Amino acid sequence: MLKTMASEKPLILDGGLGSLLFSRGTFVKGDPLWSARCLTSAESDGRRQLRQAHLDYLAAGAHIIRSNSYQMSIEHLRKCLPGLSQEEALEMMRDSVRIAREACRDYWQSIGGESSGKTEPKVAGSIGPYGACQADMSEYTGAYVDCMSEEDFIEWHRPRLTALLEAGVDYLAFETFPALLEANAILRLLQQEAPHMPAWISFSCKDEKHVCHGETLASAFEQIWTNKTDGLKAVGINCTPGRLIKPLLRSLDGISNVPVVLYPNREECLGEEDELILVYPKPDDKENSKEDDLGKLAKEWLATHPNVFAIGGCCFYHPSDIHNLSRVFGN
C-alpha cells in the first residue's frame, strides 16, 4: 500500500477528470450526469476516452487516480436514465472502478512493472456529497444539510460506498464535502462498513477560514481527526480556488498533527460559448494574485503545513499540471 509521512514526499493525485473529459468533447455542457455520461453505454466511445484520461494522468506522474463515480448515486442515475434498474446503477459505479483499475494495470505493464523502479499506481473510489448528485451546485453551499440528519446521510451514502468497495478500490476519496455534519456521517458509515479502509475526507471551502456551509475549517479538521477511523489517512481541501489554500492552511495553526490532502481548482469555469472565464473574483493584492503553477503553489503549501499526505488538482488542472507537480517532487 502506498504511504507517506510528514518527512516524505507527498503522494501525487490526478487532476480534474470531468473538466478534462469535457475539454475533449466527451459530454455536453449542462449534462446533469457530468462525466458519468461516459459510462452510459457498455461499448461507448466515452468509456474509451475515460480510460485514456486515466492513462494520461498516470503518464503525468499520478500515484493515485480517482474513479469516475463522484456524481453517481442510485437515485440520480435512475432519474437521468429512465428504465435503469437499481442493480444497473450500482454496476455503473463498479464499472468506474474497473476502468480506472484497467488503466493502472495497462500503464504499469507498459513501463515494465517493478523493474521501472516506480510505485504501482492505485485507485481511489470517488464519492461526492449529497449535493453533487442533485446537480444544482449545492455542494458549494451545503444548503441541503440543514434539512437532513446524520442518519439520512448514512443510509443515502451506504450503497455507493458498498459498490466501490465491492469493485476493489485501494482508497476511498470523500470529496468536496461542504459541511461537517455530512462528513461526520461518513465517519460513522466507515466505522460500520470499512473501518480499516484507507480513506480521506476533503472539504470545499468558501473563504480563507470556512468550509462552504460555514463551519471553520479548523474545527472540521479537529473533529474529523479526533473521531477518525483506523484507516483515515488525511483530511483535506479540494474544489476550492488555489489562492485560498495557503490562508486556509494558516487557519489550521495549532493542529499540525493532521495530515492534509490538497487538490484545488483553477480559477476558471466554462462560459456560455465554452470558453474559460474567471469564476472566482481575484483580490487586488499581489500576494494573493499569483500564477496558478501547481508545482510552485505546492511548495508554498508544504512550507505552511508540512504534514501533507497527497497533492493533486481538481477542476481545470489537467495532465500537464500534474506532470509539473510530479517533477517538482522528483517523481
C-alpha angles and dihedrals in degrees: 000000000000113000140173137190131201090262093051132074114276119251116255118238127197123256136244108327099184095046090048093050091046091051087056093052097251095138138003129260113266095027104148090214091056109188092351085081085082090072100050095099126044092221100030126140085234091070091051091050091047091054090048091051090054090048091050091054091048091050088050090060107268114157092192128033123192125230120246092248103100096111099035127111130149093250096046095047093048092048092052095039109043113208094028112135125224091250092050089052091052090047090056088056091050090048090057088061094043092054091049090047091050090051091051091049094048093046092048091051092046092059095045100262116243092358088069090070090230131118118260108253122245138212125235117199106230116222118179125197126269090264093060090062092052089066090218100107091251090136083079095054107027089216091146092059094078090061097050138064131220088255090055091053094045093055093042094052097039099085091046092051092046093051093052093046090050090052091057110250122180094213138013116228113198100192142190094005108173099195142043094227093064091044090052088052089054091054090053091048092049090049089054099042111021115002094164097045112118107246147149134208117213130191133213110227132205102198143355096298112017140071114232096268092053108260115127113258090230093057091046092051092047094050095045094047094044091054098034124144120241090258099049107118103179149345117230159175124243142155087033127120111275092231089064096055098081096049090043089054090048088055088062091067108146096027099073090137090080114092110224135210116206130192114150134184126252109245093255141093137177118279128208092282093042092258119141114258135172110270099179118053107240120228120244097235115098095224092068097036098074126146115271099241100148095208094053092045092049091057090054092049093051090050088055098043112011094185097088122154099185142350130200142129138276128193115007095002102115139178096291089056092049089049090055091046091050092050091053090059095043098247 
